[in-house]
Amino acid sequence: MLESKHGHNYMLITLSQKHDVLTKMTHKVFNTGWLDLLAPSLDQIFNVCTAMENWLQGNPKHVLVLHCRGDRGRLGVLVASYIHFTNMSASADLSLDHFAMRKFYNDKLSALMIPSQKRYVWMVGSMLKGGLRMNHSQSFLLCVVLYGLPKIRPDEGCCLFLKVYQSLQAVCTSPVYHVNAAQTDRLYIVLQPAQLLKGDIMVVCYDKNKQSASRQVVFRLQFHTGLVVGHSLSFCKADLDCAAEDSCFPDDGKVELLFSESPERIAGSEQWLNGHSVTVDYDTLDPLVRRDSFQDWTHPQTGRLQQSISILFPVSRADSESFLLAAAGVNWWHPDSILASYKEFEGEHLNFSFSFILF
């Protein structure tokens, strides 16, 4: 249907893992490879926004199709970031287009985004507006402080450890901190040695359950080291992926990351001491601790279509209109369904059409 409607004037941008079916069905596919339930890096966001703008600017007949399988928060990241991106050179003709995209984002996508994805959209907008100046100094992560500990197993405490990623590559694993149930106020997880970080960072906290030989994510957060000003970054419960909606995590809990410009400890580090109710296990060779978290976040490339959403946005370019079509599928996407139902842009009116298709 895309071929008959637009010929070779459309480009498909897939926000999911690369898939051979999509590559074979169309002549032009932009594979982002963005992972489920994660925020893409700043470079990835700007690269895709630039590719979208270049394509639409290249020919007034050009069409963009956005496809997202699984986590639709990624679609929210791209739509919101593209609004910020095009606002920098927006004309009066684009105001109505931005209204349409903003409405789609607010009504359908914003609530599906995790805190880290919203944080990266905020960074993109703040950088483009000039309100955020990125710090380019080197940063050593010295310590992670948890204020308020989760109540995962009543009367049994918890066994917490961290994995730190830089550009999605694991660079550090902390010892396991066995915390007695009586310890509820705070926990200091000191990295030895301090970890030099730069760019897009992710910190994941796990609870290790010996009895079931399993682990679960307590919280996850993503940030860019350009945000580090001074010696700390703080994140409340609402800022933490997984923990934000978890009743086991205290409502007044927060996570503080402590940094330095050098590996040496900063003033006040002598107070990074845990009480007697905390014991430390330095065996990081335990398979539960060593395992790379990403193996749990990669979904198989098989399944059935459960739901898809398509919407058409007109994007004005001089005397013509280009079109941006966004499609989000929960489990699977079928090429014939992407344009199953939509209405064209007519005059100065925007027509919205949604398709929910079950197979």
C-alpha positions as CSV (number, residue, x, y, z in Angstrom):
1,M,0.0,0.0,0.0
2,L,2.9,2.3,0.7
3,E,4.4,1.6,-2.7
4,S,1.2,2.2,-4.5
5,K,0.5,5.4,-2.6
6,H,3.9,7.0,-2.4
7,G,6.2,5.0,-4.8
8,H,9.8,5.4,-3.7
9,N,9.1,8.7,-1.9
10,Y,8.8,7.2,1.6
11,M,11.4,6.2,4.1
12,L,10.7,3.8,7.0
13,I,12.4,4.5,10.3
14,T,12.1,1.6,12.6
15,L,12.7,2.3,16.3
16,S,12.9,-1.4,17.2
17,Q,15.6,-4.0,16.6
18,K,16.7,-4.6,13.0
19,H,14.4,-7.1,11.3
20,D,14.9,-8.7,7.9
21,V,11.2,-8.5,7.0
22,L,11.2,-4.7,7.1
23,T,14.5,-4.5,5.2
24,K,13.1,-6.7,2.4
25,M,9.7,-5.0,2.1
26,T,11.0,-1.6,1.2
27,H,13.8,0.1,-0.6
28,K,14.7,2.6,2.2
29,V,14.8,1.6,5.8
30,F,16.6,3.5,8.7
31,N,17.3,1.0,11.4
32,T,17.9,2.8,14.7
33,G,18.3,-0.4,16.9
34,W,16.8,1.4,19.9
35,L,16.3,-1.0,22.8
36,D,13.0,-1.7,24.6
37,L,12.4,0.3,27.8
38,L,15.6,2.4,27.4
39,A,16.4,5.9,26.4
40,P,18.5,6.2,23.3
41,S,21.7,8.2,23.5
42,L,21.8,11.9,22.7
43,D,23.8,11.2,19.5
44,Q,21.2,8.6,18.4
45,I,18.4,11.0,18.9
46,F,20.1,13.9,17.0
47,N,21.2,11.5,14.2
48,V,17.6,10.3,13.6
49,C,16.1,13.8,13.8
50,T,18.7,15.0,11.3
51,A,17.9,12.1,8.9
52,M,14.2,12.9,9.2
53,E,14.6,16.5,8.5
54,N,17.0,15.9,5.5
55,W,14.6,13.4,4.0
56,L,11.6,15.8,4.2
57,Q,13.6,18.7,3.0
58,G,14.9,16.7,0.0
59,N,11.6,16.5,-1.9
60,P,8.1,17.9,-1.2
61,K,6.6,14.4,-2.0
62,H,8.7,12.7,0.6
63,V,7.0,10.7,3.4
64,L,8.3,9.4,6.7
65,V,7.0,6.3,8.3
66,L,7.9,5.7,12.0
67,H,7.6,2.1,13.1
68,C,7.9,0.9,16.7
69,R,7.4,-2.7,17.9
70,G,7.1,-3.2,21.6
71,D,7.9,-0.3,23.9
72,R,6.1,2.7,22.4
73,G,8.0,5.0,24.7
74,R,10.7,5.1,22.1
75,L,8.2,6.6,19.6
76,G,7.4,9.2,22.2
77,V,11.1,10.1,22.5
78,L,11.4,10.6,18.8
79,V,8.2,12.5,18.2
80,A,8.9,14.9,21.2
81,S,12.6,15.3,20.2
82,Y,11.6,16.0,16.6
83,I,9.2,18.7,17.7
84,H,12.1,20.4,19.7
85,F,14.4,19.9,16.7
86,T,12.2,21.5,14.1
87,N,11.1,24.3,16.5
88,M,14.6,25.8,16.0
89,S,13.8,26.7,12.4
90,A,10.0,26.6,12.5
91,S,8.0,29.0,10.4
92,A,4.4,30.1,10.9
93,D,3.4,27.4,8.5
94,L,4.7,24.7,10.9
95,S,2.8,25.8,13.9
96,L,-0.3,23.8,13.0
97,D,1.9,20.8,12.2
98,H,3.6,21.0,15.6
99,F,0.2,21.2,17.3
100,A,-0.8,17.9,15.6
101,M,2.3,16.2,16.7
102,R,2.2,17.6,20.2
103,K,-1.4,16.5,20.6
104,F,-0.5,12.9,19.4
105,Y,2.4,12.9,21.9
106,N,0.4,14.2,24.8
107,D,-2.6,12.0,24.2
108,K,-1.0,8.7,23.1
109,L,2.7,8.5,24.0
110,S,3.7,10.6,27.0
111,A,2.1,8.3,29.6
112,L,3.9,5.3,28.0
113,M,7.4,6.8,28.5
114,I,9.7,5.8,31.4
115,P,11.5,8.6,33.4
116,S,14.8,8.2,31.6
117,Q,13.2,8.6,28.3
118,K,11.5,11.8,29.5
119,R,14.8,13.0,30.9
120,Y,16.5,12.6,27.5
121,V,13.7,14.5,25.8
122,W,14.2,17.3,28.3
123,M,17.9,17.3,27.6
124,V,17.3,17.6,23.9
125,G,14.9,20.5,24.3
126,S,17.1,22.3,26.8
127,M,20.2,22.0,24.7
128,L,18.5,23.2,21.6
129,K,17.0,26.2,23.4
130,G,20.4,27.1,24.9
131,G,19.2,26.6,28.5
132,L,21.5,23.6,29.2
133,R,25.2,23.9,28.8
134,M,26.8,20.5,28.9
135,N,29.7,19.9,31.2
136,H,32.6,18.4,29.3
137,S,34.9,17.8,32.2
138,Q,35.8,14.3,33.2
139,S,33.8,12.7,36.0
140,F,34.7,9.9,38.3
141,L,31.8,8.1,39.9
142,L,32.8,7.5,43.5
143,C,29.7,6.5,45.4
144,V,26.0,5.8,45.0
145,V,23.8,6.6,48.0
146,L,20.3,5.1,48.5
147,Y,18.2,7.1,50.8
148,G,15.3,4.8,51.9
149,L,15.7,1.1,51.1
150,P,13.2,-1.0,49.3
151,K,11.1,-3.5,51.3
152,I,11.4,-6.4,48.9
153,R,11.2,-9.4,51.3
154,P,9.5,-8.6,54.6
155,D,11.8,-9.3,57.6
156,E,14.6,-10.5,55.3
157,G,16.2,-7.4,54.1
158,C,17.7,-7.2,50.7
159,C,20.9,-8.0,48.8
160,L,21.7,-5.0,46.5
161,F,24.4,-4.5,43.9
162,L,25.0,-2.1,41.0
163,K,26.0,-2.5,37.3
164,V,27.2,0.6,35.6
165,Y,27.1,1.0,31.8
166,Q,28.7,3.5,29.5
167,S,27.3,3.6,26.0
168,L,25.5,0.4,26.8
169,Q,28.7,-1.4,27.6
170,A,29.1,-2.7,31.2
171,V,32.1,-1.0,32.8
172,C,31.6,-1.7,36.5
173,T,29.9,-4.1,38.9
174,S,29.8,-3.4,42.6
175,P,30.0,-5.9,45.4
176,V,26.8,-7.3,46.8
177,Y,25.5,-5.4,49.9
178,H,23.6,-7.6,52.3
179,V,21.3,-5.3,54.2
180,N,19.5,-6.4,57.3
181,A,15.8,-5.5,57.5
182,A,16.5,-3.2,60.4
183,Q,18.5,-0.9,58.1
184,T,16.0,1.4,56.3
185,D,17.5,4.9,56.2
186,R,20.4,4.8,53.7
187,L,23.1,2.7,52.0
188,Y,26.5,3.7,50.7
189,I,27.7,1.7,47.7
190,V,31.3,2.8,47.2
191,L,33.0,2.1,43.9
192,Q,36.6,0.9,44.3
193,P,38.4,2.1,42.3
194,A,36.4,5.2,41.3
195,Q,34.9,4.8,37.7
196,L,35.8,7.3,35.0
197,L,32.7,8.0,33.0
198,K,31.9,10.1,30.0
199,G,28.8,10.4,27.8
200,D,25.6,8.3,28.1
201,I,25.5,6.4,31.4
202,M,23.1,3.8,32.9
203,V,23.1,2.7,36.5
204,V,21.1,-0.4,37.3
205,C,20.5,-1.6,40.9
206,Y,19.6,-5.3,41.5
207,D,18.3,-7.3,44.4
208,K,19.8,-10.8,44.5
209,N,17.6,-13.6,45.8
210,K,19.7,-16.6,46.9
211,Q,16.7,-18.8,47.6
212,S,15.2,-18.5,44.1
213,A,18.6,-18.1,42.4
214,S,17.2,-15.0,40.7
215,R,17.6,-11.2,40.7
216,Q,15.2,-8.3,40.0
217,V,15.7,-4.7,39.1
218,V,15.2,-2.3,42.0
219,F,15.8,0.8,39.9
220,R,17.4,1.9,36.7
221,L,18.4,5.4,35.6
222,Q,20.1,6.9,32.5
223,F,21.8,10.2,32.3
224,H,24.5,12.0,30.4
225,T,27.7,13.1,32.2
226,G,27.2,16.6,30.7
227,L,24.6,17.1,33.4
228,V,27.1,16.7,36.2
229,V,27.7,20.1,37.8
230,G,29.6,20.0,41.1
231,H,29.9,16.7,42.9
232,S,26.4,15.1,42.8
233,L,23.3,14.2,40.8
234,S,20.1,13.4,42.7
235,F,17.1,11.4,41.5
236,C,13.8,11.1,43.5
237,K,11.5,8.1,43.1
238,A,9.6,9.6,40.2
239,D,12.9,9.9,38.3
240,L,13.8,6.2,38.6
241,D,12.8,3.6,36.0
242,C,11.1,0.6,37.6
243,A,11.1,2.1,41.1
244,A,8.7,5.0,40.1
245,E,5.7,2.6,40.0
246,D,7.0,0.1,42.6
247,S,5.2,0.1,46.0
248,C,8.3,-1.6,47.5
249,F,10.4,1.5,46.9
250,P,9.7,4.2,49.6
251,D,7.8,7.2,48.3
252,D,10.4,9.5,49.9
253,G,13.3,7.5,48.6
254,K,16.0,8.9,46.4
255,V,19.3,8.0,44.8
256,E,22.4,10.3,44.8
257,L,25.4,9.8,42.6
258,L,28.6,11.4,44.0
259,F,31.4,12.5,41.6
260,S,34.8,14.0,41.5
261,E,37.1,15.4,38.9
262,S,39.8,12.9,40.0
263,P,39.8,9.4,41.5
264,E,40.6,10.8,44.9
265,R,37.7,11.0,47.4
266,I,36.0,14.3,48.0
267,A,35.4,16.1,51.3
268,G,32.9,14.2,53.4
269,S,33.8,10.8,52.0
270,E,34.9,9.7,55.4
271,Q,31.2,9.6,56.3
272,W,30.4,7.0,53.6
273,L,30.1,4.2,56.2
274,N,27.4,1.7,56.6
275,G,26.2,0.3,59.9
276,H,26.8,-3.2,61.4
277,S,23.6,-4.3,59.8
278,V,25.3,-4.2,56.3
279,T,27.8,-6.9,55.2
280,V,29.6,-6.8,51.8
281,D,30.2,-9.8,49.5
282,Y,33.0,-9.1,47.0
283,D,32.3,-12.2,44.9
284,T,31.4,-10.5,41.6
285,L,32.0,-13.8,39.7
286,D,28.6,-15.1,40.9
287,P,26.6,-15.8,37.6
288,L,23.7,-13.8,39.0
289,V,26.0,-10.8,39.5
290,R,28.1,-11.2,36.3
291,R,25.2,-11.7,33.9
292,D,24.8,-8.8,31.5
293,S,21.4,-7.2,32.1
294,F,20.7,-6.7,28.4
295,Q,20.1,-10.3,27.7
296,D,16.8,-10.0,29.5
297,W,15.7,-7.0,27.4
298,T,16.2,-8.4,24.0
299,H,13.0,-9.9,22.6
300,P,12.7,-12.6,20.0
301,Q,11.9,-11.5,16.5
302,T,8.8,-13.6,16.3
303,G,5.2,-13.1,17.4
304,R,1.8,-12.0,16.2
305,L,0.4,-8.5,15.7
306,Q,-1.8,-7.5,18.7
307,Q,-2.3,-3.8,18.1
308,S,-1.1,-1.1,15.8
309,I,-1.7,2.6,15.7
310,S,-1.2,4.8,12.7
311,I,-1.6,8.6,12.4
312,L,-0.6,11.0,9.6
313,F,0.9,14.4,10.4
314,P,1.3,17.0,7.6
315,V,4.7,18.7,7.8
316,S,4.7,21.9,5.8
317,R,7.6,22.6,3.4
318,A,7.3,25.9,1.5
319,D,4.3,25.5,-0.9
320,S,3.8,21.8,-0.4
321,E,3.1,19.4,2.3
322,S,5.2,16.4,3.3
323,F,3.8,13.7,5.6
324,L,4.9,12.0,8.7
325,L,3.2,8.8,9.5
326,A,3.8,7.2,12.9
327,A,3.0,3.6,13.6
328,A,3.4,1.7,16.8
329,G,2.9,-2.0,17.3
330,V,2.9,-3.9,20.6
331,N,4.2,-7.2,19.4
332,W,4.4,-7.4,15.6
333,W,3.8,-5.2,12.6
334,H,2.4,-6.3,9.3
335,P,3.3,-4.3,6.2
336,D,-0.2,-4.3,4.8
337,S,-1.7,-2.9,8.0
338,I,0.4,0.3,8.4
339,L,-1.8,2.3,6.1
340,A,-5.0,0.4,6.7
341,S,-6.8,3.6,7.6
342,Y,-5.9,7.2,7.4
343,K,-7.1,10.4,5.9
344,E,-5.2,13.0,3.9
345,F,-4.5,16.5,4.9
346,E,-7.1,18.8,3.4
347,G,-6.8,22.6,3.4
348,E,-6.1,23.8,6.9
349,H,-7.8,21.0,8.7
350,L,-6.1,18.0,10.4
351,N,-7.8,14.7,10.2
352,F,-6.8,12.0,12.7
353,S,-7.5,8.4,12.1
354,F,-6.5,5.4,14.2
355,S,-6.3,1.7,13.2
356,F,-6.5,-1.1,15.8
357,I,-5.9,-4.3,14.0
358,L,-6.0,-7.8,15.6
359,F,-4.7,-10.9,13.9
